[in-house]
Amino acid sequence: MEKYRGRFSNLGVRLGAPSFVWPAGFSENAAKLKPVFKEVQLTAYEPAVTSPISDEELSSLRSLNDPEFGYSLHLPIPTSMALPGGAPEKILSHTMLAYDKAQIRNYVLHVEKSSDAWNPALVPERISSLLEATGVSPERICVENIIGSPFAEAWESVRGLGVSVCFDVGHWLFEGGNPEEFFDKYGDRIRMAHLHGVAGGRDHLPLTNIPQATLKKIIASFAEMKMDGAVIIEIFSPGYMAESLEYLSKIYG
């Protein structure tokens, strides 16, 4: 990572990476990524009750925090936020409170369609309960567009709550979408983003799978927004990440 230190200050965005690039813990990944990135997205893909984080790990994460570097949190998936029955918001609030010591800036939330019982009308009350239980301000909850889930329906159900959007560019490209259309429709509410390549029916591939002109246009659009949150290069291997950073280096010199 050291060879890329300071290379991307001219992008005009807060560039970030996920916490599982190397097969190691949260803080070990964060320490390796900090020289290049301004944010690490902690990937709590399981509830804290089944995949707990220790006080020692939280203290290590917090010790890396500074005015130029911090964390967002990808909440557990699947969330079941749009399915009848249960109280999925309780699992999410438990996880949010468990990671609070790391001083989380923003949270990424899936509202996925996992069955025909999908009912977005259930989501607003559950998010309201989540906000009440955690004390988090609504704009810090960023609802992500998910492959196979109708984002327009999910967003329509929650937009009145004051929550934000996490634009997963890779997911949008995977489904054949035009990023400009997403920016036009949701740009005033985008607070965070995920960026990764797609090819051959796969996502989370190196950025080399996005044409240079397209990638530059996407990054310029994020820079123009002056987003509060980060653009996370959501890639989960050292090789793919290095390939992506080298590609960005060549584009931005």
TORZALUM-471230 format. One record per residue (C-alpha): residue number from 1; residue in one letter; x, y, z. Coordinates in steps of 0.05 Angstrom, whole numbers, always signed. Each point is the difference from the previous one (the first is absolute). Layout:
+-----+-----+--------+--------+--------+
!   n ! res !      x !      y !      z !
+-----+-----+--------+--------+--------+
! NUM !   A !      X !      Y !      Z !
...
+-----+-----+--------+--------+--------+
END
This chain:
+-----+-----+--------+--------+--------+
!   n ! res !      x !      y !      z !
+-----+-----+--------+--------+--------+
!   1 !   M !     +0 !     +0 !     +0 !
!   2 !   E !    +57 !    +48 !    +15 !
!   3 !   K !    +16 !    +12 !    -74 !
!   4 !   Y !    -69 !    +31 !     -8 !
!   5 !   R !     +4 !    +47 !    +59 !
!   6 !   G !    -26 !    +69 !    -20 !
!   7 !   R !    -13 !    -22 !    -72 !
!   8 !   F !    -74 !    +14 !     +0 !
!   9 !   S !     -8 !    +67 !    +35 !
!  10 !   N !    -20 !    +31 !    -67 !
!  11 !   L !    -62 !    -44 !     -8 !
!  12 !   G !    -42 !    +49 !    +40 !
!  13 !   V !    -34 !    -57 !    +38 !
!  14 !   R !    +10 !    -33 !    +67 !
!  15 !   L !    +28 !    -66 !    -24 !
!  16 !   G !    -11 !    -62 !    +42 !
!  17 !   A !     +8 !    -76 !     +2 !
!  18 !   P !    -34 !    -58 !    +35 !
!  19 !   S !    +29 !    -31 !    +63 !
!  20 !   F !     +9 !    -69 !    -31 !
!  21 !   V !    +53 !     +9 !    -54 !
!  22 !   W !    +49 !    -46 !    +35 !
!  23 !   P !    -21 !    -62 !    +41 !
!  24 !   A !    +12 !    +36 !    +66 !
!  25 !   G !    -39 !    +39 !    +52 !
!  26 !   F !    -32 !    +68 !     -6 !
!  27 !   S !    +55 !    +41 !    +31 !
!  28 !   E !    +56 !    -37 !    -37 !
!  29 !   N !    -34 !    +14 !    -66 !
!  30 !   A !    -14 !    +72 !    +20 !
!  31 !   A !    +74 !    +12 !    +18 !
!  32 !   K !    +22 !    -26 !    -67 !
!  33 !   L !    -51 !    +41 !    -38 !
!  34 !   K !     +8 !    +66 !    +37 !
!  35 !   P !    +60 !    +25 !    -40 !
!  36 !   V !    -42 !     +1 !    -63 !
!  37 !   F !    -73 !     +8 !    +22 !
!  38 !   K !    -37 !    +50 !    +42 !
!  39 !   E !    -53 !    -50 !    +22 !
!  40 !   V !     -8 !    -74 !    +13 !
!  41 !   Q !    -69 !    -31 !     -3 !
!  42 !   L !     -6 !    -51 !    +54 !
!  43 !   T !    -36 !    -59 !    -31 !
!  44 !   A !    -43 !    -28 !    +56 !
!  45 !   Y !    -36 !    -49 !    -46 !
!  46 !   E !    -23 !    -41 !    +60 !
!  47 !   P !    -37 !    +26 !    +61 !
!  48 !   A !    +45 !    +19 !    +58 !
!  49 !   V !    -35 !    -54 !    +42 !
!  50 !   T !    +29 !    -54 !    -45 !
!  51 !   S !    +63 !    +35 !    -24 !
!  52 !   P !    +20 !    +44 !    +59 !
!  53 !   I !    +54 !    +53 !     +0 !
!  54 !   S !    +44 !     +4 !    +61 !
!  55 !   D !    +14 !    +62 !    +42 !
!  56 !   E !    +73 !     -9 !    -18 !
!  57 !   E !    -15 !     +1 !    -75 !
!  58 !   L !    -45 !    +61 !     +9 !
!  59 !   S !    +55 !    +36 !    +39 !
!  60 !   S !    +50 !    -16 !    -55 !
!  61 !   L !    -47 !    +27 !    -53 !
!  62 !   R !    -13 !    +63 !    +40 !
!  63 !   S !    +75 !    +12 !    +10 !
!  64 !   L !     +7 !     +6 !    -76 !
!  65 !   N !    -54 !    +52 !     -5 !
!  66 !   D !    +20 !    +72 !    -15 !
!  67 !   P !    -33 !    +60 !    -34 !
!  68 !   E !    +20 !    -27 !    -68 !
!  69 !   F !    -16 !    -74 !    +12 !
!  70 !   G !    -59 !    -37 !    +27 !
!  71 !   Y !    -53 !    -54 !    -10 !
!  72 !   S !    -67 !    -17 !    -29 !
!  73 !   L !    -37 !    -64 !    +16 !
!  74 !   H !    -33 !    -48 !    -48 !
!  75 !   L !    -58 !    -29 !    +40 !
!  76 !   P !    -14 !    -76 !     +2 !
!  77 !   I !    -33 !    -33 !    -59 !
!  78 !   P !    -51 !    -25 !    -16 !
!  79 !   T !    -40 !    +50 !    +41 !
!  80 !   S !    -71 !    -26 !    -11 !
!  81 !   M !    -22 !    +72 !     +9 !
!  82 !   A !    -54 !     -8 !    -54 !
!  83 !   L !    -25 !    -69 !    +22 !
!  84 !   P !    -60 !    -12 !    +46 !
!  85 !   G !    +13 !    -26 !    +70 !
!  86 !   G !    +55 !     +8 !    +50 !
!  87 !   A !    +36 !    +63 !    +21 !
!  88 !   P !    +62 !     +5 !    -45 !
!  89 !   E !    +14 !    +71 !    +22 !
!  90 !   K !    +20 !    -27 !    +68 !
!  91 !   I !    +58 !    -39 !    -29 !
!  92 !   L !    +23 !    +60 !    -39 !
!  93 !   S !     -4 !    +47 !    +60 !
!  94 !   H !    +38 !    -51 !    +42 !
!  95 !   T !    +55 !     +0 !    -53 !
!  96 !   M !     +2 !    +76 !     -7 !
!  97 !   L !     +7 !     +9 !    +75 !
!  98 !   A !    +53 !    -54 !     +4 !
!  99 !   Y !    +44 !    +36 !    -51 !
! 100 !   D !    -14 !    +70 !    +27 !
! 101 !   K !    +67 !     +4 !    +37 !
! 102 !   A !    +35 !     +3 !    -68 !
! 103 !   Q !    -35 !    +66 !    -13 !
! 104 !   I !    -40 !    -19 !    -62 !
! 105 !   R !    -15 !    +56 !    -49 !
! 106 !   N !    -53 !    -32 !    -44 !
! 107 !   Y !    -38 !    -66 !     -6 !
! 108 !   V !    -17 !    -40 !    -63 !
! 109 !   L !    -67 !    -36 !     +1 !
! 110 !   H !    -27 !    -53 !    -47 !
! 111 !   V !    -75 !     -2 !    -13 !
! 112 !   E !     +2 !    -63 !    -42 !
! 113 !   K !    -55 !    -39 !    -34 !
! 114 !   S !    +15 !    -71 !    +23 !
! 115 !   S !    -69 !    -30 !    -13 !
! 116 !   D !    -69 !    +14 !    -29 !
! 117 !   A !    -21 !    +22 !    +69 !
! 118 !   W !    +39 !    +64 !    -11 !
! 119 !   N !    -38 !    +59 !    +29 !
! 120 !   P !    +36 !    +67 !     +0 !
! 121 !   A !    -57 !    +31 !    +40 !
! 122 !   L !    +29 !    -36 !    +62 !
! 123 !   V !    +67 !    +36 !     -5 !
! 124 !   P !    -16 !    +71 !    +24 !
! 125 !   E !    -24 !    -20 !    +69 !
! 126 !   R !    +59 !    -47 !     +8 !
! 127 !   I !    +50 !    +54 !    -19 !
! 128 !   S !    -34 !    +49 !    +47 !
! 129 !   S !     +8 !    -51 !    +56 !
! 130 !   L !    +73 !     -9 !    -19 !
! 131 !   L !    +12 !    +75 !     +3 !
! 132 !   E !    -34 !     +5 !    +67 !
! 133 !   A !    +39 !    -58 !    +30 !
! 134 !   T !    +68 !    +26 !    -23 !
! 135 !   G !     -8 !    +75 !     +0 !
! 136 !   V !    +31 !     +3 !    -70 !
! 137 !   S !    -24 !    +58 !    -43 !
! 138 !   P !    -39 !    -25 !    -61 !
! 139 !   E !    +46 !    +28 !    -54 !
! 140 !   R !    +56 !    -46 !    +25 !
! 141 !   I !    -41 !    -62 !    -21 !
! 142 !   C !    +17 !    -12 !    -73 !
! 143 !   V !    -46 !    -47 !    -38 !
! 144 !   E !    +37 !    -39 !    -54 !
! 145 !   N !    -25 !    -22 !    -68 !
! 146 !   I !     +3 !    -77 !     -2 !
! 147 !   I !     +3 !    -47 !    -59 !
! 148 !   G !    -68 !    -32 !    -11 !
! 149 !   S !    -36 !    +48 !    +46 !
! 150 !   P !    -42 !    +58 !    -26 !
! 151 !   F !    +35 !    +60 !    +29 !
! 152 !   A !    -52 !    +49 !    -23 !
! 153 !   E !    -53 !    -35 !    +43 !
! 154 !   A !    +46 !     -5 !    +60 !
! 155 !   W !    +20 !    +73 !     -5 !
! 156 !   E !    -71 !    +24 !     -9 !
! 157 !   S !    -19 !    -33 !    +65 !
! 158 !   V !    +55 !    +33 !    +41 !
! 159 !   R !    +18 !    +66 !    -33 !
! 160 !   G !    -47 !    +39 !    +47 !
! 161 !   L !    +41 !    -22 !    +60 !
! 162 !   G !    +60 !    +43 !    -19 !
! 163 !   V !    +46 !    -59 !    -13 !
! 164 !   S !    +53 !     +1 !    -55 !
! 165 !   V !    +21 !    -42 !    -59 !
! 166 !   C !    +62 !    -44 !     -8 !
! 167 !   F !     +9 !     -5 !    -76 !
! 168 !   D !    +32 !    -68 !    -16 !
! 169 !   V !    +26 !    +15 !    -70 !
! 170 !   G !    +20 !    -72 !    -11 !
! 171 !   H !    -69 !    -26 !    +15 !
! 172 !   W !    -31 !    +52 !    -46 !
! 173 !   L !    +48 !    -18 !    -57 !
! 174 !   F !    -12 !    -75 !    +12 !
! 175 !   E !    -74 !    +11 !    -14 !
! 176 !   G !    +15 !    +40 !    -62 !
! 177 !   G !    -15 !    +68 !    +30 !
! 178 !   N !    +29 !    +66 !    -22 !
! 179 !   P !    +34 !    +36 !    +58 !
! 180 !   E !    -22 !    +67 !    -26 !
! 181 !   E !    -73 !    -20 !     +8 !
! 182 !   F !    +12 !    -19 !    +73 !
! 183 !   F !    +36 !    +66 !    +13 !
! 184 !   D !    -57 !    +39 !    -32 !
! 185 !   K !    -53 !    -35 !    +41 !
! 186 !   Y !    +34 !     -7 !    +68 !
! 187 !   G !    +60 !    +46 !     -2 !
! 188 !   D !    -25 !    +49 !    +52 !
! 189 !   R !     -5 !    -57 !    +51 !
! 190 !   I !    +63 !    -40 !    -15 !
! 191 !   R !    +45 !     +2 !    +62 !
! 192 !   M !    +43 !    -62 !    -12 !
! 193 !   A !    +20 !    -45 !    -59 !
! 194 !   H !    +29 !    -68 !    -17 !
! 195 !   L !    +45 !     -7 !    -61 !
! 196 !   H !    +22 !    -65 !    -31 !
! 197 !   G !     +5 !    -33 !    -68 !
! 198 !   V !    -48 !    -49 !    -32 !
! 199 !   A !    +11 !    -51 !    -56 !
! 200 !   G !    -25 !    -68 !    -21 !
! 201 !   G !    -57 !     -1 !    +50 !
! 202 !   R !    +45 !    +17 !    +59 !
! 203 !   D !     +8 !    +63 !    +42 !
! 204 !   H !    +52 !    +25 !    +50 !
! 205 !   L !    +53 !     -6 !    -54 !
! 206 !   P !    +58 !    +48 !    -11 !
! 207 !   L !    -15 !    +70 !    -25 !
! 208 !   T !    +36 !    -18 !    -65 !
! 209 !   N !    -67 !    -30 !    -21 !
! 210 !   I !    -28 !    +71 !     -4 !
! 211 !   P !    +22 !    +40 !    -62 !
! 212 !   Q !    +45 !    +59 !    +18 !
! 213 !   A !    -47 !    +52 !    -28 !
! 214 !   T !    -59 !    -29 !    +38 !
! 215 !   L !    +38 !     -5 !    +65 !
! 216 !   K !    +25 !    +72 !     -6 !
! 217 !   K !    -71 !    +24 !    -12 !
! 218 !   I !    -26 !    -38 !    +60 !
! 219 !   I !    +54 !    +26 !    +47 !
! 220 !   A !     -9 !    +71 !    -26 !
! 221 !   S !    -75 !     -5 !    +15 !
! 222 !   F !    +15 !    -21 !    +72 !
! 223 !   A !    +51 !    +56 !     +7 !
! 224 !   E !    -50 !    +51 !    -24 !
! 225 !   M !    -49 !    -21 !    +54 !
! 226 !   K !    +50 !    +12 !    +56 !
! 227 !   M !    -28 !    -60 !    +36 !
! 228 !   D !     +5 !     -6 !    +75 !
! 229 !   G !    +16 !    -74 !     -5 !
! 230 !   A !    +52 !    -40 !    -37 !
! 231 !   V !     +5 !    -35 !    -67 !
! 232 !   I !    +19 !    -70 !    +21 !
! 233 !   I !    +40 !    -43 !    -49 !
! 234 !   E !    -38 !    -62 !    +21 !
! 235 !   I !    +50 !    -54 !    -19 !
! 236 !   F !    +19 !    -57 !    +46 !
! 237 !   S !    +69 !    -24 !    -21 !
! 238 !   P !    +70 !    +30 !     +2 !
! 239 !   G !    +12 !    -17 !    -74 !
! 240 !   Y !    -64 !    +31 !    -25 !
! 241 !   M !    +11 !    +61 !    +44 !
! 242 !   A !    +71 !    +10 !    -25 !
! 243 !   E !    -24 !     -7 !    -72 !
! 244 !   S !    -53 !    +52 !    +12 !
! 245 !   L !    +47 !    +50 !    +33 !
! 246 !   E !    +50 !     -8 !    -56 !
! 247 !   Y !    -56 !    +14 !    -50 !
! 248 !   L !    -20 !    +63 !    +38 !
! 249 !   S !    +73 !    +22 !     +3 !
! 250 !   K !     +6 !     -5 !    -76 !
! 251 !   I !    -65 !    +39 !    -10 !
! 252 !   Y !    +14 !    +56 !    +49 !
! 253 !   G !    +76 !     -1 !     -2 !
+-----+-----+--------+--------+--------+
END
